[in-house]
Amino acid sequence: MVSRAAIGLLVAVLGTFLLIGRARAADPVTLEIHPASVAVCPGRTTRAQVIARNPTDAVLTNARLSWTRDASPSVTSDPTIDGAFELGPHSEAAWLLSLRQDEATLVPGLVHLQLEYTAANTARVAVAQLDVAQQDQEALAELVQLEIHTALQHLDDGGSGVIHLVLRNVSAAPLRVDGVSTRAPSFVELRDDGAWPVTLAAGDSYTVSYALQGADTVRPGKHELLFEAQVEATVHGCLHKGHLVAAHELEAGVYGESAILTALGIPSILLLPGFLMLLTASLLWKLGLRPPKAAPASEFPLAAKDALFWAVAIGLSLGAAATLGTDLREGYGLGTIQWLWGRSVCIGAAGYLLVVAIMAGVVWARTRWLAQRQWSSRAMSPIAILRKLHARGEGPIKPYTDDGKLVVLAADEEGAWVCAPIEVEWKNDTEEKTQIRDRIEEVAEDPSGSCEDLARLLEEGERIGAVTVRHPKTSVRRLQPSALGPNPRPRPIIREWLPQ
């Protein structure tokens, strides 16, 4: 006999199979999207298919398809959704969705689709999601290459050269180059023979030649030339648009500058003005144009190897940079060097000659000053004697020898300079003559009086006939100290003339 447990187990298994079959018969409608993920790029329409399947034996009524979206592309369907429809047993319906991104910036996300329907008087919903992603953008450098071909590495002022730019399409699709813009230093002029725009087939290339012309003034050093191409390419239905840049390093210089600086042994053109000024002065020194009292065989005081020479040269160069009216940092050329050379030589020569002239003038003035202060054995007029005393800072009261016949002009341990006193003869027949006499006597007897005032009064008195200066022994001579006597007495250097 079959046990009760076995019978119970059989009943349970049969019940399970019946429930599974009923569940399969009652499976809901499904939504399928092919493909489940799409990539969108701006300006392109992307499509996906939506299929609604009814696996049941029932008729689905009041079916409606709708969607919401998180992504930015707009969504339309074909056929258009304009109302409810019915879906028969074991049947399906399909729609073609079109997604289009018109804006430049794409926002990826999801499109949520839902199918609302009624089955066995029960409202139900089937859902599905379409993933919207951004089309992978291939780098423009992987589509087109910019190649620079040239032997030009150095450009002098006024020089020229050629650079060839090759644009090569390395993609499998055609592309368009709208143009190439260039960026170069202000002293470089670029002219190209390109005709834009240019369409390049897959694997094709296009060469543009650029003629370079340097200006008369350049900024020496390394500079970069930039070539920027505007490229448009459509790959896998997506438009790629952007710029590609190629660079070429170019060193600018001045024709002959390196040879000039090397020959002169100076490191920079900034030191050229001061160096040339000192070099010109040294040349004039060797030609014999030297300051007074310089030894004929002496060397120029500043040698090119001395630190003092370069200290002076740097100072002169800095001064020249501020006064010559040219800023070498803004650029220069061979013409600038020629102008700078001529200016520096002229300024150096003029400055040196001016210094020599000033030194000569100083020596002459000192010699004259010393001559005015020193006495010599020669005939001198009374007025000249008074003016020399004034130049020596001495007054009209001078010592006399003990016999009263000689005036001691200057004395030292080795001897003395003496002369006869200045004798005057008065004429007091008018009031004016009397006044001039009084003034002469007043100045002559004043210990703090001025010999220059006394000389001027004597000249004025002689002019109006008030006084006659008599000086029969006008020679200044040298005496030994013993000839002066023991106690010379100070008296006015002029005295009234008494006929012998």
C-alpha positions in Angstrom: 0.0 0.0 0.0 1.1 3.5 -0.8 1.8 5.4 2.3 0.1 8.7 3.1 3.5 10.5 3.0 4.1 9.4 -0.6 0.6 10.5 -1.6 1.1 13.9 0.0 4.4 14.4 -1.8 2.9 13.5 -5.2 0.0 16.0 -4.6 2.5 18.7 -3.8 4.6 18.1 -6.9 1.6 18.1 -9.2 0.4 21.4 -7.6 3.7 23.0 -8.1 3.7 22.1 -11.8 0.2 23.5 -12.2 1.2 26.8 -10.6 4.2 27.2 -12.8 2.2 26.6 -15.9 -0.4 29.1 -14.9 2.2 31.6 -14.1 3.8 31.2 -17.5 0.4 31.6 -19.1 0.0 34.8 -17.2 3.4 36.4 -18.0 3.1 40.2 -18.5 4.0 42.2 -21.6 7.8 42.9 -22.0 9.5 45.9 -23.6 12.8 45.3 -25.4 15.2 48.0 -26.7 17.7 47.3 -29.4 20.4 48.4 -28.8 20.1 48.9 -25.0 22.7 51.7 -25.2 23.4 54.3 -27.9 26.1 56.8 -28.4 25.1 60.3 -29.6 27.1 63.2 -31.0 26.0 66.7 -31.8 24.4 67.2 -35.1 23.6 63.5 -35.7 20.4 61.5 -35.3 20.8 58.1 -33.6 18.1 55.4 -33.7 17.0 52.5 -31.5 14.2 50.0 -31.8 11.5 49.4 -29.1 9.5 46.1 -29.2 6.5 45.3 -27.1 5.8 41.5 -26.8 2.5 39.9 -25.5 3.3 36.3 -24.5 -0.1 35.7 -23.0 -3.4 34.3 -24.4 -5.2 37.5 -23.5 -5.9 40.6 -25.5 -4.2 43.7 -24.1 -6.3 46.8 -24.3 -5.7 50.5 -23.7 -2.0 50.1 -24.4 0.0 53.4 -24.5 3.7 53.9 -25.0 5.4 56.9 -23.4 8.8 58.0 -22.1 10.7 60.4 -19.9 14.4 61.3 -20.3 17.3 62.4 -18.2 19.6 62.9 -21.2 19.6 66.0 -23.4 18.8 64.6 -26.9 15.3 65.0 -28.1 13.3 61.7 -28.7 10.7 61.0 -31.5 9.1 57.8 -32.6 8.0 56.2 -35.9 5.2 55.6 -36.0 4.2 58.4 -33.8 2.3 57.6 -30.6 -1.1 59.2 -31.0 -3.4 57.1 -28.8 -4.2 53.8 -27.2 -4.0 50.5 -29.2 -4.6 46.8 -28.7 -2.1 44.0 -28.6 -3.4 40.6 -29.4 -2.4 37.3 -27.9 1.2 36.2 -28.6 1.8 39.3 -30.8 4.2 42.2 -30.7 4.5 45.9 -31.7 7.6 47.9 -32.7 8.6 51.5 -32.8 11.7 53.2 -34.1 13.1 55.9 -31.8 15.1 58.8 -33.1 17.4 60.6 -30.8 19.0 63.9 -31.9 21.4 66.3 -30.2 21.2 69.8 -31.7 23.0 71.6 -28.9 26.8 71.7 -28.7 27.0 70.2 -25.2 25.6 66.7 -24.7 24.2 65.6 -21.4 24.3 61.8 -21.2 21.7 59.9 -19.2 18.7 57.5 -19.5 15.5 57.5 -21.6 12.8 55.8 -19.4 10.1 54.0 -21.5 6.9 52.6 -20.2 4.0 50.7 -21.7 0.7 51.0 -19.9 -2.0 48.4 -20.7 -5.0 46.6 -19.3 -5.1 42.7 -19.1 -8.0 40.8 -17.6 -9.4 44.1 -16.3 -6.2 44.8 -14.5 -4.0 47.8 -15.3 -0.4 47.0 -15.7 2.9 48.7 -16.7 6.0 47.3 -18.6 9.2 49.4 -18.4 12.6 49.5 -20.0 15.6 51.9 -20.1 17.7 53.2 -23.0 21.2 54.3 -22.0 22.3 57.5 -23.9 26.1 58.0 -23.9 28.5 60.4 -25.6 30.2 59.3 -28.8 33.9 58.7 -28.2 35.7 61.6 -29.7 38.8 60.6 -31.5 41.7 63.1 -30.9 42.3 65.3 -34.0 46.0 64.4 -33.7 44.9 60.8 -34.5 43.1 62.0 -37.7 45.5 64.6 -39.1 49.2 65.3 -38.7 51.1 68.6 -39.0 54.7 68.2 -40.0 57.3 71.0 -40.3 60.2 70.5 -42.8 62.9 73.1 -43.0 66.7 73.6 -42.6 66.1 77.1 -41.3 67.3 77.2 -37.7 68.8 80.8 -37.6 67.5 84.0 -39.0 69.6 87.2 -39.1 68.3 90.8 -39.4 67.2 91.2 -43.0 67.7 87.5 -43.7 65.2 85.1 -45.3 64.3 81.5 -45.4 61.5 78.9 -46.2 59.5 76.6 -44.0 57.3 73.8 -45.4 54.2 72.7 -43.5 52.8 69.3 -44.5 49.2 68.4 -43.5 48.6 64.7 -43.7 45.2 62.9 -43.3 45.9 59.7 -41.4 42.2 58.8 -40.9 39.9 56.6 -43.0 37.6 59.4 -43.8 38.0 62.7 -45.7 38.5 65.9 -43.7 38.7 69.6 -44.4 41.3 72.2 -43.3 39.7 75.7 -43.3 43.1 77.4 -42.9 46.3 77.7 -41.0 47.0 80.8 -38.8 50.5 81.6 -37.8 52.1 83.3 -34.8 55.6 84.7 -35.1 57.8 87.4 -33.5 57.0 90.9 -34.6 60.3 91.2 -36.5 59.5 88.1 -38.7 57.2 88.4 -41.7 55.5 85.2 -43.0 53.9 84.7 -46.4 52.4 81.4 -47.5 51.1 80.0 -50.8 48.2 78.0 -49.3 44.7 78.1 -50.9 42.0 77.5 -48.3 39.9 75.6 -47.5 41.4 72.3 -48.5 39.7 68.9 -48.5 42.0 65.9 -47.9 40.9 62.4 -48.8 41.9 59.5 -46.6 45.7 59.2 -46.7 46.1 62.4 -48.7 48.5 65.3 -47.8 48.8 69.0 -48.6 52.0 71.1 -48.4 52.1 74.8 -47.6 55.3 76.8 -48.1 56.0 79.8 -45.9 58.6 82.5 -46.9 60.2 84.1 -43.9 61.7 87.6 -44.0 63.5 89.1 -41.1 63.2 92.9 -40.3 66.1 95.3 -40.1 66.0 95.0 -36.3 65.5 91.8 -34.4 65.5 90.6 -30.8 68.4 88.1 -30.6 67.6 84.8 -28.9 65.4 81.8 -29.3 61.8 82.3 -30.5 58.9 80.0 -31.5 56.9 80.0 -34.7 53.4 78.5 -34.2 51.2 77.1 -37.0 47.6 76.5 -36.0 45.4 74.5 -38.4 41.5 74.6 -38.2 40.3 71.1 -39.0 36.9 69.5 -39.5 36.4 65.7 -39.8 33.4 63.4 -39.7 34.2 60.0 -38.3 31.6 57.3 -37.6 28.9 59.9 -38.3 30.3 62.4 -35.7 31.8 65.8 -36.6 35.2 66.5 -35.1 36.2 70.1 -35.2 39.1 71.8 -33.6 42.7 73.2 -33.9 46.0 71.5 -34.2 49.3 73.3 -33.4 52.8 72.7 -34.6 55.8 74.7 -33.4 59.2 75.4 -34.8 62.1 76.9 -32.8 64.0 79.7 -34.5 67.1 81.5 -33.2 67.3 85.2 -34.2 70.6 87.1 -34.4 72.3 90.1 -35.9 74.6 89.7 -38.9 78.2 90.0 -37.9 77.5 90.6 -34.2 79.2 87.5 -33.0 82.3 88.1 -35.0 82.5 91.7 -33.8 82.1 90.8 -30.1 84.5 88.0 -30.4 87.2 90.1 -32.0 86.8 92.8 -29.4 86.6 90.3 -26.6 83.4 91.6 -25.0 80.6 89.4 -23.9 77.6 91.5 -24.9 76.7 94.4 -27.1 75.4 96.2 -24.0 79.1 96.9 -23.1 80.1 98.0 -26.6 79.5 101.8 -26.1 81.7 102.1 -23.0 84.3 99.8 -24.4 84.6 101.9 -27.6 84.7 105.2 -25.7 87.7 104.0 -23.6 89.3 102.4 -26.7 89.0 105.7 -28.5 90.5 107.6 -25.6 93.4 105.1 -25.5 94.0 105.6 -29.2 94.2 109.4 -28.8 96.5 108.9 -25.9 98.9 106.9 -28.1 98.7 109.5 -30.8 100.1 112.0 -28.3 97.0 113.9 -27.3 97.7 113.6 -23.6 96.9 115.7 -20.5 99.6 118.2 -19.4 102.6 116.8 -17.5 101.9 113.2 -18.7 105.1 111.4 -19.5 105.7 110.9 -23.2 106.3 107.1 -22.8 103.5 106.5 -20.3 100.7 104.1 -21.0 97.0 104.9 -20.9 95.9 104.7 -17.3 93.1 102.1 -17.9 94.3 98.8 -19.4 91.6 96.6 -21.0 92.5 93.7 -18.7 92.0 95.7 -15.5 88.8 95.5 -13.4 88.8 99.3 -13.2 88.7 99.5 -17.0 85.6 97.3 -17.1 84.0 99.2 -14.2 84.4 102.4 -16.1 83.2 100.8 -19.4 80.1 99.4 -17.7 79.3 102.8 -16.2 79.7 104.5 -19.5 77.6 101.8 -21.2 74.8 102.3 -18.7 74.9 106.0 -19.2 74.9 105.5 -23.0 71.8 103.3 -22.7 70.0 106.1 -21.0 71.1 108.9 -23.3 71.7 107.5 -26.8 67.9 107.1 -27.4 67.9 103.4 -28.3 66.7 100.4 -26.2 68.6 97.3 -27.3 66.0 95.2 -25.5 63.4 96.1 -28.1 65.6 94.8 -30.8 68.5 95.9 -33.0 70.3 95.1 -36.2 73.6 95.7 -38.0 72.5 99.3 -38.7 72.0 99.8 -35.0 75.5 98.5 -34.3 77.0 100.8 -37.0 75.1 103.7 -35.5 76.1 102.8 -32.0 79.7 102.4 -33.1 80.0 105.8 -34.7 78.2 107.5 -31.8 80.4 105.8 -29.2 83.6 106.7 -31.0 82.5 110.3 -31.4 81.4 110.7 -27.8 84.6 108.9 -26.6 86.8 111.3 -28.6 84.8 114.4 -27.6 84.7 113.4 -24.0 88.4 112.6 -23.9 89.4 115.8 -25.6 87.2 117.7 -23.2 88.8 116.1 -20.2 92.3 116.9 -21.6 91.2 120.5 -22.3 89.8 120.8 -18.8 93.0 119.4 -17.3 95.1 121.7 -19.4 93.0 124.6 -18.3 93.3 123.6 -14.6 97.1 123.3 -15.0 97.2 126.7 -16.8 95.1 128.3 -14.1 97.2 126.8 -11.3 100.4 127.9 -13.0 99.0 131.4 -13.5 97.8 131.4 -9.9 101.2 130.3 -8.6 102.9 132.9 -10.9 100.7 135.6 -9.4 101.7 134.6 -6.0 105.4 134.1 -6.6 108.0 136.9 -6.9 110.7 137.0 -9.5 113.7 139.2 -10.3 112.1 141.3 -13.0 111.0 144.9 -13.4 107.4 145.4 -12.2 105.3 148.5 -12.1 104.0 149.8 -8.8 100.5 148.9 -9.8 101.6 145.3 -10.7 103.4 145.0 -7.3 100.2 146.0 -5.5 98.1 143.5 -7.5 100.5 140.6 -6.8 100.3 141.5 -3.1 96.6 141.3 -3.4 96.8 137.9 -5.1 98.9 136.7 -2.2 96.3 137.9 0.3 98.5 140.6 1.8 97.8 144.2 2.7 99.5 147.5 2.0 101.4 147.6 5.4 104.8 145.9 4.8 108.0 145.7 6.8 110.9 148.0 5.8 114.6 147.3 6.1 116.2 149.0 9.1 117.5 151.8 6.8 114.0 152.4 5.5 115.0 152.2 1.8 113.5 148.8 0.9 110.2 147.1 1.4 110.2 143.4 2.3 107.7 141.8 0.1 108.3 138.2 1.3 110.8 136.6 3.6 111.9 133.1 4.6 114.9 131.4 6.2 116.9 131.5 2.9 116.3 135.2 2.1 113.8 137.8 1.2 112.2 139.5 -1.9 112.4 143.3 -1.7 111.7 146.3 -3.7 111.8 150.1 -3.3 108.8 151.8 -1.8 106.2 153.2 -4.0 106.5 157.0 -4.0 103.7 159.4 -5.0 103.6 163.1 -5.6 100.3 164.9 -4.7 98.5 167.6 -6.5 95.8 169.2 -4.3 94.7 172.1 -6.3 91.1 171.0 -6.5 88.6 169.5 -4.1 88.3 166.3 -6.2 92.0 165.8 -6.1 92.1 166.3 -2.4 89.4 163.7 -1.9 91.2 161.1 -3.9 94.4 161.8 -1.9 92.6 161.3 1.4 91.1 158.0 0.2 94.5 156.7 -1.0 96.2 157.6 2.3 93.3 156.0 4.3 93.6 152.7 2.4 97.4 152.7 2.5 97.6 153.2 6.2 94.9 150.7 7.1 96.5 147.3 8.2 93.4 145.5 6.9 93.3 147.6 3.7 93.2 146.1 0.2 96.1 146.4 -2.2 93.7 146.0 -5.1 91.7 149.0 -3.8 94.9 150.9 -3.4 96.0 150.1 -7.0 92.6 151.1 -8.4 92.7 154.4 -6.4 96.2 155.2 -7.7 95.1 154.5 -11.3 92.1 156.8 -10.8 94.2 159.5 -9.2 96.7 159.4 -12.1 93.8 159.6 -14.6 92.4 162.8 -13.0 95.9 164.2 -12.3 95.6 164.1 -8.5 98.7 162.0 -8.0 101.9 161.0 -9.8 103.3 157.6 -9.0 107.1 157.6 -8.9 109.1 154.4 -8.6 112.6 154.8 -9.9 113.7 151.4 -8.6 111.0 149.1 -9.7 113.0 145.9 -9.9 112.1 143.1 -7.4 115.3 141.5 -6.1 116.5 138.8 -3.7 118.5 139.6 -0.6 120.1 137.5 2.1 118.5 137.5 5.5 121.5 139.4 7.0 120.9 142.3 4.6 117.5 143.0 6.1 118.7 144.3 9.5 117.6 143.1 12.9 114.1 144.7 13.3 112.2 145.6 10.1 109.4 148.0 10.9 106.0 147.8 9.2 105.0 150.9 7.2 102.6 151.7 4.3 104.1 150.5 1.0 103.5 153.9 -0.5 104.9 157.2 0.8 105.0 160.8 -0.3 107.8 161.7 -2.7 110.3 164.1 -1.4 112.8 165.5 -4.0 116.3 164.4 -3.2 
